[in-house]
Amino acid sequence: MKLEYWNKLAATFETDVFQPVANDMNGTILTALSKLASKNRSVADIGCGTGSLLPTLARQFQSVLAIDLSEGCLKIAEKRNKHLRNVKLLQLDLCRKIPELEQVDVGVCLNVAIMPDYSRRRRLFENVSGLIAANGRLLLLIPSLESVLLTVHRLVQWNLEECSSYRQAAAEASYELGFTAASIRDGIVKKGGTNTKHYLKEELEILTRELGFQLCSISKVEYSWATEFSHPPDSMGAPYPWDWFVVMKPGAN
Ligand SMILES: C[S@@+](CC[C@H](N)C(=O)[O-])C[C@H]1O[C@@H](n2cnc3c(N)ncnc32)[C@H](O)[C@@H]1O
């Protein structure tokens, strides 16, 4: 999941890459951003992709820094947002050492810390937390490992309608989701064919402390089952699949 991967996806980003804000059933992300928004505050969209969130941020904040690894994504973000005067785009690999940047009041980082490699994720978290000003807030959207387990459960139940045994129904669900013992241990699950890091809620609480931050809130951003399965039965309602949405601020408890 490196530069070439994201560059390749750039042209079809909004159809091939999951869009959390558009699928957020309760508007949790935009509500949290609105509460922090001010024309006196700066914001960074960290891992901005093709920049679909930038018009909203530009309207609500004084200045917007949009960071991404992929030049392909940034080119599209620039083209579609060139009318926005308070947006600056920056190509950076946040998994490496980065130059010192001016800190921002609000950092929003949606589904970016998903790479399977532990050291790359650590560096990314260090860089991202370093961007947040002393009184600032960091908003992280993080794939939930618990949600994957719920998805497996739902899939096994669904498979049972056609499989002759529970064992077969479970094996098919595990195969489809790329589960192995190591993947469970590390929270690495195949999403759209790509190994993707997923997190436990408690893992995020520990991470927050390790970064020298305090947890303000941790909540679910929920999506419909149609984001997990094609044509799920109408009876498949709540509880819905979700990502973890973490709001944290610098400073230990
Ligand atoms: C799943 S997409 C999320 C995009 C956007 N935040 C959204 O919610 O739609 C992950 C984004 O993170 C970027 N990214 C991945 N690794 C990165 C890195 N090491 N440094 C900076 N950006 C990175 C990718 O290029 C991609 O645009």
The ligand as a Tripos MOL2 file, in Angstrom:
@<TRIPOS>MOLECULE
LIG
   27    29     1     0     0
SMALL
NO_CHARGES

@<TRIPOS>ATOM
      1 C1         -8.1530    5.2520    2.1900 C.3       1 LIG1
      2 S1         -7.5360    6.7220    1.5040 S.3       1 LIG1
      3 C2         -8.4130    7.9370    2.4660 C.3       1 LIG1
      4 C3         -8.5410    9.2370    1.7490 C.3       1 LIG1
      5 C4         -9.3960   10.2960    2.4650 C.3       1 LIG1
      6 N1         -8.8440   10.6320    3.7620 N.3       1 LIG1
      7 C5        -10.8190    9.8340    2.6030 C.2       1 LIG1
      8 O1        -11.2650    9.6340    3.7160 O.co2     1 LIG1
      9 O2        -11.4780    9.6540    1.5820 O.co2     1 LIG1
     10 C6         -5.9010    6.8720    2.1650 C.3       1 LIG1
     11 C7         -5.1530    8.0970    1.6620 C.3       1 LIG1
     12 O3         -3.9500    8.1950    2.4300 O.3       1 LIG1
     13 C8         -2.8700    8.4820    1.5690 C.3       1 LIG1
     14 N2         -1.6440    7.9190    2.1470 N.ar      1 LIG1
     15 C9         -1.3200    6.6160    2.2620 C.ar      1 LIG1
     16 N3         -0.1020    6.4780    2.7940 N.ar      1 LIG1
     17 C10         0.3530    7.7270    3.0310 C.ar      1 LIG1
     18 C11         1.5730    8.2520    3.5380 C.ar      1 LIG1
     19 N4          2.5650    7.4430    3.8970 N.pl3     1 LIG1
     20 N5          1.7210    9.5900    3.6330 N.ar      1 LIG1
     21 C12         0.7140   10.4370    3.2420 C.ar      1 LIG1
     22 N6         -0.4680    9.9850    2.7390 N.ar      1 LIG1
     23 C13        -0.6370    8.6630    2.6320 C.ar      1 LIG1
     24 C14        -3.2340    7.8080    0.2620 C.3       1 LIG1
     25 O4         -2.5450    8.3630   -0.8540 O.3       1 LIG1
     26 C15        -4.7380    8.0170    0.2040 C.3       1 LIG1
     27 O5         -5.0650    9.2080   -0.4550 O.3       1 LIG1
@<TRIPOS>BOND
     1     1     2 1
     2     2     3 1
     3     2    10 1
     4     3     4 1
     5     4     5 1
     6     5     6 1
     7     5     7 1
     8     7     8 2
     9     7     9 1
    10    10    11 1
    11    11    12 1
    12    11    26 1
    13    12    13 1
    14    13    14 1
    15    13    24 1
    16    14    15 ar
    17    14    23 ar
    18    15    16 ar
    19    16    17 ar
    20    17    18 ar
    21    17    23 ar
    22    18    19 1
    23    18    20 ar
    24    20    21 ar
    25    21    22 ar
    26    22    23 ar
    27    24    25 1
    28    24    26 1
    29    26    27 1
@<TRIPOS>SUBSTRUCTURE
     1 LIG1         1 GROUP 0 **** ****
